Amino acid sequence: MSQFELHEILQKMGIEKLNPMQEEALEHISSQKDVVLLSPTGTGKTLAFLLPLMKKLEIKQEIQLLILVPARELAIQIEQVIRSMGTGLKVNSVYGGH
């Protein structure tokens, strides 16, 4: 995963292995342009869509990724997951009233 190794990210997050949905998402998001993840709350969709994106990122002083979400809570959740990955990437959530 570029300079961010999957096993290192999972280790930092205390995850032994990906669940089947996450493994499938990693495979399809890496190789296809459009993917829709449908899975119940709490199944790890945030991690599932972030892991393939880490392959494309490098530690730079420029914006490399913009994630648009419909709710403040989701923006905060995504920010927390990225921080917990321990990649050293700078991440900011920007939302109304902030």
C-alpha positions in Angstrom: 0.0 0.0 0.0 2.3 2.7 -1.2 4.3 3.7 1.9 1.3 2.8 4.1 1.4 -1.0 4.7 -1.9 -2.7 5.3 -0.6 -4.9 8.1 0.9 -1.9 9.9 -2.3 0.1 9.7 -4.3 -2.9 11.0 -1.8 -3.5 13.8 -2.0 0.2 14.9 -5.8 -0.1 15.0 -5.8 -3.4 16.9 -7.4 -5.3 14.1 -6.2 -8.9 13.5 -7.8 -9.3 10.1 -10.3 -7.7 7.8 -13.9 -9.0 7.7 -15.2 -10.5 4.4 -16.9 -7.2 3.4 -13.7 -5.2 4.0 -11.6 -7.7 2.0 -14.0 -7.6 -0.9 -14.2 -3.8 -0.8 -10.4 -3.6 -0.8 -10.2 -5.7 -3.9 -13.0 -4.0 -5.8 -12.2 -0.4 -4.9 -8.6 -0.9 -5.9 -9.5 -2.2 -9.3 -12.8 -0.5 -10.3 -13.9 3.1 -10.8 -17.3 3.0 -9.1 -18.2 0.9 -6.0 -21.1 1.0 -3.7 -20.8 -0.6 -0.2 -24.0 -1.8 1.4 -23.5 -3.2 4.8 -25.2 -2.7 8.2 -24.0 -0.1 10.7 -20.9 -1.1 12.6 -19.5 -3.5 10.0 -16.4 -1.4 9.2 -17.4 0.4 6.0 -15.3 3.5 6.8 -12.2 1.4 7.1 -13.2 -0.6 4.0 -13.3 2.5 1.8 -10.3 4.2 3.4 -7.8 1.4 3.0 -7.7 1.4 -0.8 -7.4 5.2 -0.8 -4.3 4.9 1.4 -2.6 3.2 -1.6 -2.8 6.4 -3.6 -1.6 8.8 -0.9 1.8 10.0 0.0 2.9 12.3 2.8 3.0 15.7 1.1 2.3 19.3 1.9 -0.6 19.4 -0.4 -4.3 18.4 -0.5 -4.6 14.9 -2.0 -8.1 13.8 -1.1 -11.5 15.4 -0.4 -14.2 13.2 1.1 -17.7 14.7 1.0 -20.3 13.3 3.4 -23.8 14.4 4.3 -23.5 14.7 8.1 -21.1 16.3 10.6 -21.0 13.1 12.7 -19.9 11.1 9.7 -17.1 13.6 8.9 -15.9 13.3 12.5 -16.0 9.5 12.3 -14.0 9.4 9.1 -11.4 11.8 10.6 -11.1 9.7 13.7 -10.6 6.5 11.7 -7.9 8.1 9.5 -6.1 9.4 12.6 -6.3 5.9 14.3 -4.6 4.5 11.2 -1.4 6.2 12.3 -0.2 7.1 8.8 1.0 10.6 9.7 -1.3 12.1 7.1 -2.8 15.4 8.1 -6.6 15.3 8.2 -9.2 18.0 8.8 -13.0 17.9 9.0 -14.7 21.0 7.8 -18.5 21.3 8.5 -21.1 23.8 9.2 -20.9 25.8 12.4 -17.2 24.9 12.7 
